[in-house]
Amino acid sequence: MEARSRYGEVTDNLVALLTEIVGAKNVLTGDERENYARDETPKSKPFLPDVVVKPEDTNSVAKILKLASERNIPVTPRGGGTGVSGGAVPIYGGIVLSLERMNRILEIDEDNFVATVEPGNEQI
Ligand SMILES: Cc1cc2nc3c(=O)[nH]c(=O)nc-3n(C[C@H](O)[C@H](O)[C@H](O)COP(=O)(O)OP(=O)(O)OC[C@H]3O[C@@H](n4cnc5c(N)ncnc54)[C@H](O)[C@@H]3O)c2cc1C
């Protein structure tokens, strides 16, 4: 059995629900997905996600993961895609959860030299 067939399909209905959560410009289903098919692993083979979703906050992340869980859709989180071990590559297709819009500094604790930041950055 091919690994992808173990999972649910990304349907038009699912894409519509994802669009309700993050807005149309933050759901990619076209050629732009190729930018999310690999990371910086040398000589790696690309794997195209079915859809890329770019939430702006944790509430949206929770809604996306709930939908994916209900439909058994694989989710690959992605920060900047600069990893060199293939972790951000969506080998089973499904959803790439790109955190590139979650790039804010939340707090700088000068007394303890601790910066709390969101997980994304914009490498691509
Ligand atoms: C030129 C170059 C130099 C580098 N130098 C260093 C170095 O000096 N030190 C070093 O440690 N690394 C280095 N790296 C590796 C890489 O930059 C780091 O591993 C970096 O931390 C990856 O961050 P990212 O946001 O790009 O992660 P990604 O590549 O997007 O993701 C890495 C893994 O984390 C998962 N992930 C991402 N975000 C989340 C999230 N919010 N929640 C759960 N899982 C998540 C992904 O699914 C994936 O498995 C280098 C890479 C390059 C290309």
The ligand as an SDF file (V2000), in Angstrom:
LIG
                    3D

 53 58  0  0  0  0  0  0  0  0999 V2000
   23.3340   27.7020    5.4950 C   0  0  0  0  0  0  0  0  0  0  0  0
   22.7250   27.0720    6.7230 C   0  0  0  0  0  0  0  0  0  0  0  0
   23.3540   27.2100    7.9280 C   0  0  0  0  0  0  0  0  0  0  0  0
   22.8060   26.6130    9.0860 C   0  0  0  0  0  0  0  0  0  0  0  0
   23.4430   26.7760   10.2570 N   0  0  0  0  0  0  0  0  0  0  0  0
   22.9520   26.2090   11.3830 C   0  0  0  0  0  0  0  0  0  0  0  0
   23.5990   26.3820   12.6360 C   0  0  0  0  0  0  0  0  0  0  0  0
   24.6200   27.0420   12.7410 O   0  0  0  0  0  0  0  0  0  0  0  0
   23.0480   25.7940   13.7280 N   0  0  0  0  0  0  0  0  0  0  0  0
   21.9030   25.0750   13.6480 C   0  0  0  0  0  0  0  0  0  0  0  0
   21.4190   24.5770   14.6740 O   0  0  0  0  0  0  0  0  0  0  0  0
   21.2590   24.8960   12.4540 N   0  0  0  0  0  0  0  0  0  0  0  0
   21.7620   25.4470   11.3310 C   0  0  0  0  0  0  0  0  0  0  0  0
   21.1200   25.2740   10.1350 N   0  0  0  0  0  0  0  0  0  0  0  0
   19.9250   24.4440   10.0810 C   0  0  0  0  0  0  0  0  0  0  0  0
   18.6010   25.2370   10.1670 C   0  0  0  0  0  0  0  0  0  0  0  0
   18.7540   26.5690    9.7700 O   0  0  0  0  0  0  0  0  0  0  0  0
   18.1110   25.1760   11.5800 C   0  0  0  0  0  0  0  0  0  0  0  0
   17.8330   23.8390   11.8900 O   0  0  0  0  0  0  0  0  0  0  0  0
   16.8490   26.0130   11.8040 C   0  0  0  0  0  0  0  0  0  0  0  0
   16.6020   26.0790   13.1890 O   0  0  0  0  0  0  0  0  0  0  0  0
   15.6380   25.4790   11.1160 C   0  0  0  0  0  0  0  0  0  0  0  0
   14.5860   26.3960   11.3530 O   0  0  0  0  0  0  0  0  0  0  0  0
   13.3880   26.5040   10.3250 P   0  0  0  0  0  0  0  0  0  0  0  0
   12.3950   27.4560   10.9080 O   0  0  0  0  0  0  0  0  0  0  0  0
   13.8850   26.8400    8.9510 O   0  0  0  0  0  0  0  0  0  0  0  0
   12.8390   25.0180   10.3850 O   0  0  0  0  0  0  0  0  0  0  0  0
   12.1810   24.1530    9.2440 P   0  0  0  0  0  0  0  0  0  0  0  0
   13.2570   23.6510    8.2960 O   0  0  0  0  0  0  0  0  0  0  0  0
   11.0440   24.8870    8.6470 O   0  0  0  0  0  0  0  0  0  0  0  0
   11.6510   22.9480   10.1220 O   0  0  0  0  0  0  0  0  0  0  0  0
   12.5450   22.0950   10.8300 C   0  0  0  0  0  0  0  0  0  0  0  0
   11.7320   21.0200   11.5540 C   0  0  0  0  0  0  0  0  0  0  0  0
   10.9420   21.6100   12.5980 O   0  0  0  0  0  0  0  0  0  0  0  0
    9.5500   21.3680   12.3610 C   0  0  0  0  0  0  0  0  0  0  0  0
    8.8730   22.6030   12.7690 N   0  0  0  0  0  0  0  0  0  0  0  0
    9.0760   23.8540   12.2860 C   0  0  0  0  0  0  0  0  0  0  0  0
    8.3460   24.7450   12.9560 N   0  0  0  0  0  0  0  0  0  0  0  0
    7.6510   24.0310   13.8890 C   0  0  0  0  0  0  0  0  0  0  0  0
    6.7160   24.3740   14.9100 C   0  0  0  0  0  0  0  0  0  0  0  0
    6.3600   25.6410   15.1340 N   0  0  0  0  0  0  0  0  0  0  0  0
    6.2010   23.3880   15.6730 N   0  0  0  0  0  0  0  0  0  0  0  0
    6.5730   22.1090   15.4910 C   0  0  0  0  0  0  0  0  0  0  0  0
    7.4710   21.7210   14.5690 N   0  0  0  0  0  0  0  0  0  0  0  0
    7.9940   22.6660   13.7780 C   0  0  0  0  0  0  0  0  0  0  0  0
    9.4210   21.0470   10.8820 C   0  0  0  0  0  0  0  0  0  0  0  0
    8.2960   20.2230   10.5980 O   0  0  0  0  0  0  0  0  0  0  0  0
   10.7200   20.3000   10.6540 C   0  0  0  0  0  0  0  0  0  0  0  0
   10.6070   18.9690   11.1050 O   0  0  0  0  0  0  0  0  0  0  0  0
   21.6360   25.8560    8.9930 C   0  0  0  0  0  0  0  0  0  0  0  0
   20.9800   25.7440    7.7450 C   0  0  0  0  0  0  0  0  0  0  0  0
   21.5170   26.3280    6.6350 C   0  0  0  0  0  0  0  0  0  0  0  0
   20.7950   26.1850    5.3080 C   0  0  0  0  0  0  0  0  0  0  0  0
  1  2  1  0
  2  3  1  0
  2 52  2  0
  3  4  2  0
  4  5  1  0
  4 50  1  0
  5  6  2  0
  6  7  1  0
  6 13  1  0
  7  8  2  0
  7  9  1  0
  9 10  1  0
 10 11  2  0
 10 12  1  0
 12 13  2  0
 13 14  1  0
 14 15  1  0
 14 50  1  0
 15 16  1  0
 16 17  1  0
 16 18  1  0
 18 19  1  0
 18 20  1  0
 20 21  1  0
 20 22  1  0
 22 23  1  0
 23 24  1  0
 24 25  2  0
 24 26  1  0
 24 27  1  0
 27 28  1  0
 28 29  2  0
 28 30  1  0
 28 31  1  0
 31 32  1  0
 32 33  1  0
 33 34  1  0
 33 48  1  0
 34 35  1  0
 35 36  1  0
 35 46  1  0
 36 37  1  0
 36 45  1  0
 37 38  2  0
 38 39  1  0
 39 40  1  0
 39 45  2  0
 40 41  1  0
 40 42  2  0
 42 43  1  0
 43 44  2  0
 44 45  1  0
 46 47  1  0
 46 48  1  0
 48 49  1  0
 50 51  2  0
 51 52  1  0
 52 53  1  0
M  END
$$$$
